């Protein structure tokens, strides 16, 4: 299985791309931290069915991020904002202007 935190972040962004059943199974596994057996019992499906639903959901979330990159863009934006905040707090106006220009150039790409 992939990194749970990464998958939860991707679920927050791309969760609507999953079927209702996949969303339910994924949520029980990663939000409620239930075991495959507990999920199977709760939903009256086989343990293998739970495993397949989770794997398919994970693949869908990872594929969506590979294609759309929304999480990666959000991370880049946060880094840029942190850098701008640091420069502003330090009163480094010249570097602040240069950094803003560099960010704009990246955005226009």
Rosetta constraint file for C-alpha pairs under 8 A:
AtomPair CA 1 CA 55 HARMONIC 7.87 0.50
AtomPair CA 2 CA 6 HARMONIC 7.61 0.50
AtomPair CA 2 CA 7 HARMONIC 6.95 0.50
AtomPair CA 2 CA 58 HARMONIC 7.73 0.50
AtomPair CA 3 CA 7 HARMONIC 6.31 0.50
AtomPair CA 4 CA 8 HARMONIC 6.10 0.50
AtomPair CA 4 CA 30 HARMONIC 7.04 0.50
AtomPair CA 5 CA 9 HARMONIC 6.23 0.50
AtomPair CA 6 CA 10 HARMONIC 6.20 0.50
AtomPair CA 7 CA 11 HARMONIC 5.97 0.50
AtomPair CA 7 CA 58 HARMONIC 6.94 0.50
AtomPair CA 7 CA 61 HARMONIC 7.31 0.50
AtomPair CA 7 CA 62 HARMONIC 7.84 0.50
AtomPair CA 8 CA 12 HARMONIC 6.26 0.50
AtomPair CA 8 CA 30 HARMONIC 7.06 0.50
AtomPair CA 9 CA 13 HARMONIC 6.60 0.50
AtomPair CA 9 CA 71 HARMONIC 7.74 0.50
AtomPair CA 10 CA 14 HARMONIC 5.73 0.50
AtomPair CA 10 CA 15 HARMONIC 7.24 0.50
AtomPair CA 10 CA 61 HARMONIC 5.98 0.50
AtomPair CA 10 CA 62 HARMONIC 7.42 0.50
AtomPair CA 10 CA 65 HARMONIC 7.30 0.50
AtomPair CA 10 CA 71 HARMONIC 7.08 0.50
AtomPair CA 11 CA 15 HARMONIC 4.41 0.50
AtomPair CA 11 CA 61 HARMONIC 6.65 0.50
AtomPair CA 13 CA 70 HARMONIC 7.74 0.50
AtomPair CA 13 CA 71 HARMONIC 7.59 0.50
AtomPair CA 14 CA 18 HARMONIC 7.66 0.50
AtomPair CA 14 CA 61 HARMONIC 6.21 0.50
AtomPair CA 14 CA 64 HARMONIC 7.12 0.50
AtomPair CA 15 CA 23 HARMONIC 6.66 0.50
AtomPair CA 15 CA 61 HARMONIC 7.46 0.50
AtomPair CA 16 CA 23 HARMONIC 7.91 0.50
AtomPair CA 17 CA 60 HARMONIC 7.84 0.50
AtomPair CA 18 CA 22 HARMONIC 5.77 0.50
AtomPair CA 18 CA 23 HARMONIC 5.93 0.50
AtomPair CA 18 CA 57 HARMONIC 6.48 0.50
AtomPair CA 18 CA 60 HARMONIC 7.39 0.50
AtomPair CA 19 CA 23 HARMONIC 6.16 0.50
AtomPair CA 20 CA 24 HARMONIC 6.18 0.50
AtomPair CA 21 CA 25 HARMONIC 6.13 0.50
AtomPair CA 21 CA 53 HARMONIC 7.90 0.50
AtomPair CA 22 CA 26 HARMONIC 5.84 0.50
AtomPair CA 22 CA 53 HARMONIC 5.69 0.50
AtomPair CA 22 CA 54 HARMONIC 6.78 0.50
AtomPair CA 22 CA 56 HARMONIC 8.00 0.50
AtomPair CA 22 CA 57 HARMONIC 6.00 0.50
AtomPair CA 23 CA 27 HARMONIC 5.95 0.50
AtomPair CA 23 CA 57 HARMONIC 7.76 0.50
AtomPair CA 24 CA 28 HARMONIC 6.18 0.50
AtomPair CA 25 CA 29 HARMONIC 6.16 0.50
AtomPair CA 25 CA 39 HARMONIC 7.06 0.50
AtomPair CA 25 CA 50 HARMONIC 6.82 0.50
AtomPair CA 25 CA 53 HARMONIC 6.95 0.50
AtomPair CA 25 CA 54 HARMONIC 6.62 0.50
AtomPair CA 26 CA 30 HARMONIC 5.97 0.50
AtomPair CA 26 CA 31 HARMONIC 7.72 0.50
AtomPair CA 26 CA 53 HARMONIC 7.88 0.50
AtomPair CA 26 CA 54 HARMONIC 5.88 0.50
AtomPair CA 26 CA 57 HARMONIC 7.13 0.50
AtomPair CA 27 CA 31 HARMONIC 4.97 0.50
AtomPair CA 27 CA 32 HARMONIC 6.57 0.50
AtomPair CA 28 CA 32 HARMONIC 4.78 0.50
AtomPair CA 28 CA 33 HARMONIC 6.25 0.50
AtomPair CA 28 CA 34 HARMONIC 5.85 0.50
AtomPair CA 28 CA 39 HARMONIC 6.74 0.50
AtomPair CA 29 CA 33 HARMONIC 4.80 0.50
AtomPair CA 29 CA 34 HARMONIC 5.00 0.50
AtomPair CA 29 CA 35 HARMONIC 6.57 0.50
AtomPair CA 29 CA 36 HARMONIC 7.38 0.50
AtomPair CA 29 CA 39 HARMONIC 7.35 0.50
AtomPair CA 30 CA 34 HARMONIC 7.51 0.50
AtomPair CA 34 CA 38 HARMONIC 5.83 0.50
AtomPair CA 34 CA 39 HARMONIC 6.20 0.50
AtomPair CA 35 CA 39 HARMONIC 6.22 0.50
AtomPair CA 36 CA 40 HARMONIC 6.05 0.50
AtomPair CA 36 CA 47 HARMONIC 5.80 0.50
AtomPair CA 36 CA 50 HARMONIC 6.24 0.50
AtomPair CA 36 CA 51 HARMONIC 6.78 0.50
AtomPair CA 37 CA 41 HARMONIC 6.16 0.50
AtomPair CA 37 CA 47 HARMONIC 5.66 0.50
AtomPair CA 38 CA 42 HARMONIC 6.08 0.50
AtomPair CA 39 CA 43 HARMONIC 6.05 0.50
AtomPair CA 39 CA 47 HARMONIC 7.71 0.50
AtomPair CA 39 CA 50 HARMONIC 6.97 0.50
AtomPair CA 40 CA 44 HARMONIC 5.54 0.50
AtomPair CA 40 CA 45 HARMONIC 4.88 0.50
AtomPair CA 40 CA 46 HARMONIC 5.41 0.50
AtomPair CA 40 CA 47 HARMONIC 5.16 0.50
AtomPair CA 40 CA 49 HARMONIC 7.72 0.50
AtomPair CA 40 CA 50 HARMONIC 6.13 0.50
AtomPair CA 41 CA 45 HARMONIC 6.69 0.50
AtomPair CA 41 CA 46 HARMONIC 7.84 0.50
AtomPair CA 45 CA 49 HARMONIC 6.30 0.50
AtomPair CA 45 CA 50 HARMONIC 7.10 0.50
AtomPair CA 46 CA 50 HARMONIC 6.45 0.50
AtomPair CA 47 CA 51 HARMONIC 6.26 0.50
AtomPair CA 48 CA 52 HARMONIC 6.07 0.50
AtomPair CA 49 CA 53 HARMONIC 6.12 0.50
AtomPair CA 50 CA 54 HARMONIC 6.19 0.50
AtomPair CA 51 CA 55 HARMONIC 6.14 0.50
AtomPair CA 52 CA 56 HARMONIC 6.01 0.50
AtomPair CA 53 CA 57 HARMONIC 6.04 0.50
AtomPair CA 54 CA 58 HARMONIC 6.07 0.50
AtomPair CA 55 CA 59 HARMONIC 6.15 0.50
AtomPair CA 56 CA 60 HARMONIC 6.13 0.50
AtomPair CA 57 CA 61 HARMONIC 6.18 0.50
AtomPair CA 58 CA 62 HARMONIC 6.14 0.50
AtomPair CA 59 CA 63 HARMONIC 5.93 0.50
AtomPair CA 60 CA 64 HARMONIC 6.07 0.50
AtomPair CA 61 CA 65 HARMONIC 6.34 0.50
AtomPair CA 62 CA 66 HARMONIC 6.18 0.50
AtomPair CA 63 CA 67 HARMONIC 6.22 0.50
AtomPair CA 64 CA 68 HARMONIC 5.85 0.50
AtomPair CA 64 CA 69 HARMONIC 7.49 0.50
AtomPair CA 65 CA 69 HARMONIC 4.63 0.50
AtomPair CA 65 CA 70 HARMONIC 6.42 0.50
AtomPair CA 65 CA 71 HARMONIC 6.85 0.50
AtomPair CA 65 CA 72 HARMONIC 7.96 0.50
AtomPair CA 69 CA 73 HARMONIC 6.14 0.50
AtomPair CA 70 CA 74 HARMONIC 6.15 0.50
AtomPair CA 71 CA 75 HARMONIC 6.24 0.50
AtomPair CA 72 CA 76 HARMONIC 6.23 0.50
AtomPair CA 73 CA 77 HARMONIC 6.11 0.50
AtomPair CA 74 CA 78 HARMONIC 6.19 0.50
AtomPair CA 75 CA 79 HARMONIC 6.27 0.50
AtomPair CA 76 CA 80 HARMONIC 6.19 0.50
AtomPair CA 77 CA 81 HARMONIC 6.13 0.50
AtomPair CA 78 CA 82 HARMONIC 6.11 0.50
AtomPair CA 79 CA 83 HARMONIC 6.21 0.50
AtomPair CA 80 CA 84 HARMONIC 6.17 0.50
AtomPair CA 80 CA 103 HARMONIC 7.34 0.50
AtomPair CA 81 CA 85 HARMONIC 6.02 0.50
AtomPair CA 82 CA 86 HARMONIC 6.15 0.50
AtomPair CA 83 CA 87 HARMONIC 6.23 0.50
AtomPair CA 84 CA 88 HARMONIC 6.07 0.50
AtomPair CA 84 CA 96 HARMONIC 6.33 0.50
AtomPair CA 84 CA 99 HARMONIC 7.23 0.50
AtomPair CA 84 CA 100 HARMONIC 7.65 0.50
AtomPair CA 85 CA 89 HARMONIC 6.08 0.50
AtomPair CA 86 CA 90 HARMONIC 6.23 0.50
AtomPair CA 87 CA 91 HARMONIC 6.18 0.50
AtomPair CA 87 CA 92 HARMONIC 5.36 0.50
AtomPair CA 87 CA 93 HARMONIC 7.26 0.50
AtomPair CA 87 CA 95 HARMONIC 6.95 0.50
AtomPair CA 87 CA 96 HARMONIC 5.70 0.50
AtomPair CA 88 CA 92 HARMONIC 6.28 0.50
AtomPair CA 88 CA 93 HARMONIC 6.97 0.50
AtomPair CA 88 CA 96 HARMONIC 6.70 0.50
AtomPair CA 92 CA 96 HARMONIC 6.08 0.50
AtomPair CA 93 CA 97 HARMONIC 6.14 0.50
AtomPair CA 94 CA 98 HARMONIC 6.31 0.50
AtomPair CA 95 CA 99 HARMONIC 5.95 0.50
AtomPair CA 96 CA 100 HARMONIC 6.15 0.50
AtomPair CA 97 CA 101 HARMONIC 6.25 0.50
AtomPair CA 98 CA 102 HARMONIC 6.23 0.50
AtomPair CA 99 CA 103 HARMONIC 6.13 0.50
AtomPair CA 100 CA 104 HARMONIC 6.17 0.50
AtomPair CA 101 CA 105 HARMONIC 6.19 0.50
AtomPair CA 102 CA 106 HARMONIC 6.30 0.50
AtomPair CA 103 CA 107 HARMONIC 6.19 0.50
AtomPair CA 104 CA 108 HARMONIC 6.25 0.50
AtomPair CA 105 CA 109 HARMONIC 6.57 0.50
